[in-house]
């Protein structure tokens, strides 16, 4: 592992960045928030390396939001296989930002997905924003 790779990312130990990556997204509801809306996000994004060391690409994300919990509440938002355009970097913390592809009819405005860190004192939760300015938070695993 080179010194530069160490400082760029504690998650990626490759000496040279890969030209292509596939990021698998698995986000779970925040069960610690009683009575809130619970969001689940899944999907896969194919990415290509760009000049600044980050990645851009496309893929599909699915979202399901239930009211008051998975077991006792109904689904209030569900969209499957939303085509998205995405940006990914793992410079400080693996981060995936995605928007529905141009021309796609979706209630979602933006996905801001961060790799969960269970050891963090104050965790950084992932956020999904809708075009109606609703915000849903979730906890994500970004595998790449």
Backbone as JSON Lines, residues from 0, in Angstrom:
{"i":0,"aa":"X","n":[0.86,-1.18,0.0],"ca":[0.0,0.0,0.0],"c":[0.89,1.23,0.0]}
{"i":1,"aa":"X","n":[0.61,2.14,-0.9],"ca":[1.4,3.36,-0.96],"c":[0.92,4.36,0.09]}
{"i":2,"aa":"X","n":[1.77,5.31,0.4],"ca":[1.4,6.33,1.38],"c":[0.22,7.14,0.87]}
{"i":3,"aa":"X","n":[0.2,7.48,-0.41],"ca":[-0.91,8.25,-0.98],"c":[-2.23,7.52,-0.85]}
{"i":4,"aa":"X","n":[-2.24,6.22,-1.09],"ca":[-3.49,5.45,-0.99],"c":[-3.96,5.43,0.46]}
{"i":5,"aa":"X","n":[-3.02,5.37,1.4],"ca":[-3.41,5.36,2.81],"c":[-4.15,6.64,3.18]}
{"i":6,"aa":"X","n":[-3.63,7.77,2.74],"ca":[-4.26,9.03,3.1],"c":[-5.55,9.28,2.33]}
{"i":7,"aa":"X","n":[-5.67,8.72,1.15],"ca":[-6.9,8.92,0.38],"c":[-8.07,8.19,0.99]}
{"i":8,"aa":"X","n":[-7.84,6.98,1.49],"ca":[-8.99,6.24,1.98],"c":[-8.58,5.13,2.92]}
{"i":9,"aa":"X","n":[-9.2,5.08,4.09],"ca":[-8.96,3.95,4.97],"c":[-9.69,2.7,4.5]}
{"i":10,"aa":"X","n":[-10.61,2.82,3.54],"ca":[-11.41,1.7,3.07],"c":[-10.82,1.02,1.85]}
{"i":11,"aa":"X","n":[-9.99,1.72,1.09],"ca":[-9.45,1.18,-0.15],"c":[-7.93,1.12,-0.02]}
{"i":12,"aa":"X","n":[-7.37,-0.07,-0.04],"ca":[-5.93,-0.22,0.15],"c":[-5.19,-0.46,-1.15]}
{"i":13,"aa":"X","n":[-5.83,-0.33,-2.3],"ca":[-5.15,-0.5,-3.58],"c":[-4.17,0.64,-3.79]}
{"i":14,"aa":"X","n":[-2.99,0.34,-4.34],"ca":[-2.01,1.37,-4.61],"c":[-2.47,2.26,-5.77]}
{"i":15,"aa":"X","n":[-3.09,1.68,-6.79],"ca":[-3.6,2.44,-7.92],"c":[-5.12,2.29,-7.97]}
{"i":16,"aa":"X","n":[-5.83,3.38,-8.22],"ca":[-7.29,3.27,-8.28],"c":[-7.74,2.42,-9.45]}
{"i":17,"aa":"X","n":[-8.83,1.71,-9.26],"ca":[-9.4,0.9,-10.32],"c":[-10.07,1.82,-11.32]}
{"i":18,"aa":"X","n":[-10.04,1.44,-12.61],"ca":[-10.69,2.24,-13.65],"c":[-12.2,2.14,-13.56]}
{"i":19,"aa":"X","n":[-12.71,0.99,-13.11],"ca":[-14.15,0.79,-12.99],"c":[-14.48,0.2,-11.63]}
{"i":20,"aa":"X","n":[-15.66,0.53,-11.13],"ca":[-16.15,-0.03,-9.87],"c":[-17.62,-0.32,-10.02]}
{"i":21,"aa":"X","n":[-18.08,-1.28,-9.25],"ca":[-19.51,-1.52,-9.1],"c":[-19.8,-1.37,-7.61]}
{"i":22,"aa":"X","n":[-20.74,-0.5,-7.29],"ca":[-21.13,-0.27,-5.9],"c":[-22.5,-0.91,-5.68]}
{"i":23,"aa":"X","n":[-22.55,-1.81,-4.7],"ca":[-23.82,-2.42,-4.31],"c":[-24.33,-1.68,-3.09]}
{"i":24,"aa":"X","n":[-25.58,-1.25,-3.15],"ca":[-26.2,-0.45,-2.09],"c":[-27.2,-1.29,-1.32]}
{"i":25,"aa":"X","n":[-27.07,-1.3,0.0],"ca":[-28.03,-1.97,0.87],"c":[-28.24,-1.08,2.09]}
{"i":26,"aa":"X","n":[-29.35,-0.36,2.11],"ca":[-29.65,0.56,3.21],"c":[-30.8,0.02,4.05]}
{"i":27,"aa":"X","n":[-30.64,0.1,5.35],"ca":[-31.62,-0.43,6.3],"c":[-32.29,0.71,7.06]}
{"i":28,"aa":"X","n":[-33.52,0.48,7.51],"ca":[-34.22,1.5,8.29],"c":[-33.51,1.8,9.62]}
{"i":29,"aa":"X","n":[-33.75,2.98,10.13],"ca":[-33.24,3.38,11.44],"c":[-34.27,2.98,12.49]}
{"i":30,"aa":"X","n":[-34.16,1.76,12.99],"ca":[-35.14,1.24,13.94],"c":[-35.09,1.95,15.28]}
{"i":31,"aa":"X","n":[-34.02,2.68,15.56],"ca":[-33.9,3.38,16.84],"c":[-34.83,4.59,16.92]}
{"i":32,"aa":"X","n":[-35.44,4.95,15.82],"ca":[-36.33,6.12,15.8],"c":[-37.78,5.66,15.81]}
{"i":33,"aa":"X","n":[-38.31,5.48,16.97],"ca":[-39.68,4.98,17.12],"c":[-40.7,5.94,16.53]}
{"i":34,"aa":"X","n":[-41.67,5.38,15.82],"ca":[-42.76,6.17,15.28],"c":[-42.45,6.9,13.99]}
{"i":35,"aa":"X","n":[-41.22,6.86,13.53],"ca":[-40.86,7.56,12.31],"c":[-41.09,6.72,11.07]}
{"i":36,"aa":"X","n":[-40.78,7.3,9.94],"ca":[-40.86,6.56,8.68],"c":[-39.56,5.79,8.48]}
{"i":37,"aa":"X","n":[-39.68,4.57,8.0],"ca":[-38.51,3.71,7.83],"c":[-38.23,3.5,6.35]}
{"i":38,"aa":"X","n":[-37.01,3.85,5.92],"ca":[-36.64,3.76,4.52],"c":[-35.64,2.63,4.28]}
{"i":39,"aa":"X","n":[-35.85,1.92,3.18],"ca":[-34.95,0.88,2.72],"c":[-34.56,1.22,1.28]}
{"i":40,"aa":"X","n":[-33.26,1.15,0.97],"ca":[-32.78,1.41,-0.38],"c":[-31.87,0.26,-0.79]}
{"i":41,"aa":"X","n":[-32.05,-0.24,-2.01],"ca":[-31.19,-1.28,-2.55],"c":[-30.86,-0.94,-4.0]}
{"i":42,"aa":"X","n":[-29.76,-1.5,-4.49],"ca":[-29.44,-1.31,-5.9],"c":[-27.98,-1.55,-6.21]}
{"i":43,"aa":"X","n":[-27.65,-1.29,-7.46],"ca":[-26.3,-1.5,-7.95],"c":[-25.97,-0.4,-8.96]}
{"i":44,"aa":"X","n":[-24.76,0.17,-8.82],"ca":[-24.31,1.26,-9.67],"c":[-22.98,0.87,-10.31]}
{"i":45,"aa":"X","n":[-22.87,1.02,-11.64],"ca":[-21.61,0.78,-12.36],"c":[-20.95,2.13,-12.61]}
{"i":46,"aa":"X","n":[-19.66,2.22,-12.27],"ca":[-18.96,3.5,-12.28],"c":[-17.65,3.44,-13.04]}
{"i":47,"aa":"X","n":[-17.23,4.6,-13.57],"ca":[-15.93,4.74,-14.23],"c":[-15.15,5.85,-13.54]}
{"i":48,"aa":"X","n":[-13.84,5.66,-13.45],"ca":[-12.94,6.64,-12.82],"c":[-12.87,7.91,-13.65]}
{"i":49,"aa":"X","n":[-12.92,9.08,-12.98],"ca":[-12.71,10.36,-13.65],"c":[-11.42,10.98,-13.12]}
{"i":50,"aa":"X","n":[-11.02,12.1,-13.69],"ca":[-9.71,12.7,-13.41],"c":[-9.42,13.03,-11.96]}
{"i":51,"aa":"X","n":[-10.41,13.4,-11.17],"ca":[-10.14,13.83,-9.8],"c":[-10.09,12.67,-8.8]}
{"i":52,"aa":"X","n":[-10.13,11.43,-9.29],"ca":[-10.07,10.27,-8.41],"c":[-11.42,9.77,-7.96]}
{"i":53,"aa":"X","n":[-12.47,10.44,-8.37],"ca":[-13.84,10.0,-8.06],"c":[-14.37,9.18,-9.23]}
{"i":54,"aa":"X","n":[-15.6,8.71,-9.09],"ca":[-16.22,7.86,-10.1],"c":[-17.6,8.4,-10.45]}
{"i":55,"aa":"X","n":[-17.99,8.26,-11.71],"ca":[-19.34,8.6,-12.16],"c":[-19.9,7.42,-12.95]}
{"i":56,"aa":"X","n":[-21.23,7.31,-12.96],"ca":[-21.84,6.23,-13.7],"c":[-23.33,6.18,-13.55]}
{"i":57,"aa":"X","n":[-23.89,5.03,-13.92],"ca":[-25.33,4.82,-13.88],"c":[-25.64,3.49,-13.22]}
{"i":58,"aa":"X","n":[-26.9,3.37,-12.84],"ca":[-27.38,2.13,-12.27],"c":[-28.84,2.25,-11.93]}
{"i":59,"aa":"X","n":[-29.3,1.39,-11.04],"ca":[-30.7,1.39,-10.6],"c":[-30.75,1.32,-9.09]}
{"i":60,"aa":"X","n":[-31.65,2.11,-8.5],"ca":[-31.9,2.06,-7.06],"c":[-33.39,1.87,-6.84]}
{"i":61,"aa":"X","n":[-33.71,1.1,-5.82],"ca":[-35.1,0.9,-5.4],"c":[-35.25,1.43,-3.99]}
{"i":62,"aa":"X","n":[-36.42,2.01,-3.71],"ca":[-36.68,2.55,-2.38],"c":[-38.06,2.13,-1.91]}
{"i":63,"aa":"X","n":[-38.15,1.85,-0.62],"ca":[-39.42,1.56,0.01],"c":[-39.44,2.29,1.36]}
{"i":64,"aa":"X","n":[-40.49,3.06,1.59],"ca":[-40.63,3.79,2.85],"c":[-41.94,3.36,3.48]}
{"i":65,"aa":"X","n":[-41.86,2.91,4.73],"ca":[-43.07,2.52,5.45],"c":[-43.3,3.49,6.6]}
{"i":66,"aa":"X","n":[-44.56,3.69,6.91],"ca":[-44.94,4.62,7.97],"c":[-45.02,3.9,9.3]}
{"i":67,"aa":"X","n":[-44.34,4.42,10.29],"ca":[-44.43,3.86,11.64],"c":[-43.78,2.51,11.8]}
{"i":68,"aa":"X","n":[-42.96,2.1,10.89],"ca":[-42.27,0.83,11.01],"c":[-42.69,-0.16,9.95]}
{"i":69,"aa":"X","n":[-41.87,-1.16,9.75],"ca":[-42.11,-2.15,8.71],"c":[-43.3,-3.02,9.04]}
{"i":70,"aa":"X","n":[-43.44,-3.43,10.27],"ca":[-44.5,-4.39,10.63],"c":[-45.86,-3.75,10.82]}
{"i":71,"aa":"X","n":[-45.89,-2.58,11.42],"ca":[-47.19,-2.02,11.8],"c":[-47.64,-0.84,10.95]}
{"i":72,"aa":"X","n":[-46.89,-0.47,9.96],"ca":[-47.29,0.67,9.13],"c":[-47.38,0.28,7.67]}
{"i":73,"aa":"X","n":[-48.08,1.08,6.92],"ca":[-48.22,0.81,5.5],"c":[-47.13,1.47,4.7]}
{"i":74,"aa":"X","n":[-46.96,1.01,3.47],"ca":[-45.98,1.58,2.56],"c":[-46.5,2.94,2.09]}
{"i":75,"aa":"X","n":[-45.68,3.98,2.27],"ca":[-46.1,5.32,1.84],"c":[-45.37,5.76,0.58]}
{"i":76,"aa":"X","n":[-44.25,5.11,0.25],"ca":[-43.52,5.41,-0.97],"c":[-42.78,4.16,-1.39]}
{"i":77,"aa":"X","n":[-42.96,3.77,-2.63],"ca":[-42.22,2.62,-3.15],"c":[-41.96,2.83,-4.63]}
{"i":78,"aa":"X","n":[-40.69,2.78,-5.0],"ca":[-40.29,2.87,-6.4],"c":[-39.2,1.83,-6.62]}
{"i":79,"aa":"X","n":[-39.37,1.04,-7.67],"ca":[-38.41,-0.02,-7.96],"c":[-37.6,0.3,-9.2]}
{"i":80,"aa":"X","n":[-36.34,-0.06,-9.14],"ca":[-35.42,0.06,-10.29],"c":[-35.46,1.44,-10.94]}
{"i":81,"aa":"X","n":[-35.24,2.47,-10.13],"ca":[-35.17,3.84,-10.65],"c":[-33.82,3.99,-11.37]}
{"i":82,"aa":"X","n":[-33.81,4.29,-12.67],"ca":[-32.53,4.55,-13.33],"c":[-31.93,5.84,-12.76]}
{"i":83,"aa":"X","n":[-30.67,5.77,-12.34],"ca":[-30.03,6.93,-11.73],"c":[-28.68,7.21,-12.37]}
{"i":84,"aa":"X","n":[-28.26,8.46,-12.25],"ca":[-26.9,8.88,-12.58],"c":[-26.23,9.17,-11.26]}
{"i":85,"aa":"X","n":[-24.98,8.72,-11.11],"ca":[-24.37,8.75,-9.78],"c":[-22.93,9.25,-9.79]}
{"i":86,"aa":"X","n":[-22.52,9.73,-8.62],"ca":[-21.15,10.15,-8.32],"c":[-20.74,9.4,-7.06]}
{"i":87,"aa":"X","n":[-19.53,8.84,-7.06],"ca":[-19.04,8.09,-5.9],"c":[-17.6,8.48,-5.63]}
{"i":88,"aa":"X","n":[-17.27,8.65,-4.36],"ca":[-15.86,8.74,-3.96],"c":[-15.7,8.11,-2.59]}
{"i":89,"aa":"X","n":[-14.48,7.71,-2.31],"ca":[-14.16,7.13,-1.01],"c":[-12.94,7.82,-0.42]}
{"i":90,"aa":"X","n":[-12.82,9.11,-0.69],"ca":[-11.66,9.87,-0.25],"c":[-11.62,9.97,1.27]}
{"i":91,"aa":"X","n":[-12.69,10.39,1.9],"ca":[-12.76,10.43,3.37],"c":[-13.7,9.35,3.9]}
{"i":92,"aa":"X","n":[-14.86,9.26,3.31],"ca":[-15.89,8.31,3.71],"c":[-16.61,7.89,2.43]}
{"i":93,"aa":"X","n":[-16.77,6.59,2.18],"ca":[-17.48,6.19,0.96],"c":[-18.84,6.89,0.87]}
{"i":94,"aa":"X","n":[-19.02,7.62,-0.23],"ca":[-20.2,8.45,-0.44],"c":[-20.73,8.25,-1.85]}
{"i":95,"aa":"X","n":[-22.02,8.0,-1.96],"ca":[-22.67,7.86,-3.26],"c":[-23.78,8.9,-3.33]}
{"i":96,"aa":"X","n":[-23.72,9.76,-4.33],"ca":[-24.78,10.73,-4.58],"c":[-25.42,10.36,-5.9]}
{"i":97,"aa":"X","n":[-26.74,10.28,-5.93],"ca":[-27.43,9.87,-7.15],"c":[-28.7,10.67,-7.34]}
{"i":98,"aa":"X","n":[-29.05,10.88,-8.61],"ca":[-30.3,11.52,-8.99],"c":[-30.96,10.67,-10.06]}
{"i":99,"aa":"X","n":[-32.29,10.69,-10.13],"ca":[-32.95,9.96,-11.21],"c":[-32.45,10.46,-12.56]}
{"i":100,"aa":"X","n":[-32.25,9.54,-13.49],"ca":[-31.76,9.89,-14.82],"c":[-32.74,10.84,-15.5]}
{"i":101,"aa":"X","n":[-32.21,11.63,-16.4],"ca":[-33.03,12.61,-17.13],"c":[-34.19,11.9,-17.81]}
{"i":102,"aa":"X","n":[-35.37,12.48,-17.68],"ca":[-36.55,11.92,-18.32],"c":[-37.28,10.85,-17.51]}
{"i":103,"aa":"X","n":[-36.73,10.49,-16.35],"ca":[-37.36,9.47,-15.51],"c":[-38.38,10.14,-14.6]}
{"i":104,"aa":"X","n":[-39.57,9.59,-14.55],"ca":[-40.63,10.11,-13.69],"c":[-40.5,9.45,-12.32]}
{"i":105,"aa":"X","n":[-40.0,10.19,-11.36],"ca":[-39.78,9.67,-10.01],"c":[-40.14,10.73,-8.99]}
{"i":106,"aa":"X","n":[-40.59,10.3,-7.82],"ca":[-40.86,11.22,-6.72],"c":[-39.57,11.61,-6.02]}
{"i":107,"aa":"X","n":[-38.49,10.86,-6.26],"ca":[-37.21,11.1,-5.61],"c":[-36.47,12.23,-6.31]}
{"i":108,"aa":"X","n":[-35.89,13.11,-5.51],"ca":[-35.06,14.19,-6.03],"c":[-33.59,13.79,-5.98]}
{"i":109,"aa":"X","n":[-33.13,13.33,-4.8],"ca":[-31.71,13.04,-4.59],"c":[-31.51,11.94,-3.56]}
{"i":110,"aa":"X","n":[-30.51,11.11,-3.81],"ca":[-30.02,10.13,-2.83],"c":[-28.65,10.61,-2.35]}
{"i":111,"aa":"X","n":[-28.47,10.76,-1.04],"ca":[-27.16,11.04,-0.44],"c":[-26.86,9.85,0.46]}
{"i":112,"aa":"X","n":[-26.03,8.94,-0.01],"ca":[-25.79,7.69,0.72],"c":[-24.36,7.63,1.21]}
{"i":113,"aa":"X","n":[-24.2,7.4,2.51],"ca":[-22.89,7.33,3.15],"c":[-22.7,5.94,3.75]}
{"i":114,"aa":"X","n":[-21.46,5.46,3.73],"ca":[-21.14,4.19,4.37],"c":[-21.34,4.32,5.87]}
{"i":115,"aa":"X","n":[-22.12,3.41,6.45],"ca":[-22.34,3.5,7.89],"c":[-21.06,3.16,8.65]}
{"i":116,"aa":"X","n":[-20.92,3.78,9.79],"ca":[-19.76,3.56,10.64],"c":[-20.27,3.35,12.06]}
{"i":117,"aa":"X","n":[-20.44,2.09,12.48],"ca":[-21.01,1.82,13.8],"c":[-20.16,2.34,14.96]}
{"i":118,"aa":"X","n":[-18.89,2.61,14.71],"ca":[-18.02,3.09,15.79],"c":[-18.05,4.6,15.95]}
{"i":119,"aa":"X","n":[-18.71,5.3,15.05],"ca":[-18.74,6.76,15.12],"c":[-19.58,7.21,16.32]}
{"i":120,"aa":"X","n":[-19.09,8.25,16.97],"ca":[-19.81,8.79,18.12],"c":[-21.15,9.39,17.68]}
{"i":121,"aa":"X","n":[-21.12,10.13,16.59],"ca":[-22.34,10.69,15.98],"c":[-22.4,10.18,14.55]}
{"i":122,"aa":"X","n":[-23.2,9.15,14.29],"ca":[-23.23,8.58,12.94],"c":[-23.78,9.57,11.91]}
{"i":123,"aa":"X","n":[-23.27,9.44,10.7],"ca":[-23.74,10.24,9.58],"c":[-24.75,9.39,8.81]}
{"i":124,"aa":"X","n":[-26.03,9.72,8.94],"ca":[-27.07,8.93,8.3],"c":[-27.23,9.34,6.84]}
{"i":125,"aa":"X","n":[-27.59,8.37,6.02],"ca":[-27.88,8.63,4.62],"c":[-29.25,9.28,4.51]}
{"i":126,"aa":"X","n":[-29.43,10.07,3.43],"ca":[-30.69,10.81,3.26],"c":[-31.22,10.61,1.85]}
{"i":127,"aa":"X","n":[-32.53,10.51,1.78],"ca":[-33.23,10.48,0.5],"c":[-34.2,11.65,0.53]}
{"i":128,"aa":"X","n":[-34.13,12.51,-0.47],"ca":[-35.0,13.66,-0.54],"c":[-35.96,13.5,-1.72]}
{"i":129,"aa":"X","n":[-37.23,13.87,-1.49],"ca":[-38.23,13.79,-2.56],"c":[-38.43,15.18,-3.17]}
{"i":130,"aa":"X","n":[-39.12,15.19,-4.3],"ca":[-39.44,16.46,-4.96],"c":[-40.42,17.28,-4.13]}
{"i":131,"aa":"X","n":[-41.13,16.64,-3.2],"ca":[-42.05,17.34,-2.29],"c":[-41.35,17.8,-1.01]}
{"i":132,"aa":"X","n":[-40.02,17.75,-1.0],"ca":[-39.19,18.18,0.13],"c":[-39.34,17.3,1.37]}
{"i":133,"aa":"X","n":[-39.78,16.07,1.2],"ca":[-39.77,15.1,2.29],"c":[-38.35,14.54,2.38]}
{"i":134,"aa":"X","n":[-37.88,14.27,3.59],"ca":[-36.54,13.71,3.78],"c":[-36.67,12.43,4.6]}
{"i":135,"aa":"X","n":[-36.04,11.37,4.12],"ca":[-36.03,10.09,4.82],"c":[-34.58,9.73,5.1]}
{"i":136,"aa":"X","n":[-34.3,9.28,6.32],"ca":[-32.94,8.89,6.68],"c":[-32.86,7.38,6.81]}
{"i":137,"aa":"X","n":[-31.66,6.87,6.53],"ca":[-31.43,5.43,6.56],"c":[-29.96,5.17,6.87]}
{"i":138,"aa":"X","n":[-29.6,3.94,7.05],"ca":[-28.23,3.52,7.37],"c":[-27.75,2.6,6.25]}
{"i":139,"aa":"X","n":[-26.63,2.92,5.6],"ca":[-26.25,2.21,4.37],"c":[-24.95,1.43,4.46]}
{"i":140,"aa":"X","n":[-24.93,0.32,3.75],"ca":[-23.73,-0.45,3.43],"c":[-23.45,-0.21,1.96]}
{"i":141,"aa":"X","n":[-22.28,0.32,1.65],"ca":[-21.86,0.52,0.27],"c":[-20.71,-0.44,0.01]}
{"i":142,"aa":"X","n":[-20.96,-1.49,-0.74],"ca":[-19.92,-2.49,-1.02],"c":[-19.37,-2.26,-2.42]}
{"i":143,"aa":"X","n":[-18.05,-2.21,-2.51],"ca":[-17.4,-1.97,-3.8],"c":[-16.07,-2.68,-3.87]}
